Amino acid sequence: INFIAKQVIQQGTSDIYCYSSYFFPKLLHNSSAAGRYDFATVCNWHRSRELRQTGTTIFDCKHLLVSMNKDNSHWLLIHVDIESRKICLWVDT
């Protein structure tokens, strides 16, 4: 999933940024209380090497994609459409 996201989707266009599937596990891991998240663990993920090499930031992107694996049985994809201000959740059933 990460390879396809980075090497095919993200490399094919300059206005999409794909976060790694490790983003949400890292965000939710080691939280101090149930139902909370730890933003400090991912606060610099938007400063990736790929973006620095192109001289862009995630704020130049029109779309953000975040893939998630749920219980090692289903994949979910969050699509943030910045221009239309919509967030969509795609679920593999």
Summary of the structure (lengths in Angstrom):
residues: 93
radius of gyration: 13.7
end to end distance: 16.5
largest distance: 39.7
contacts: 217
relative contact order: 0.18
helix: 31%
strand: 28%
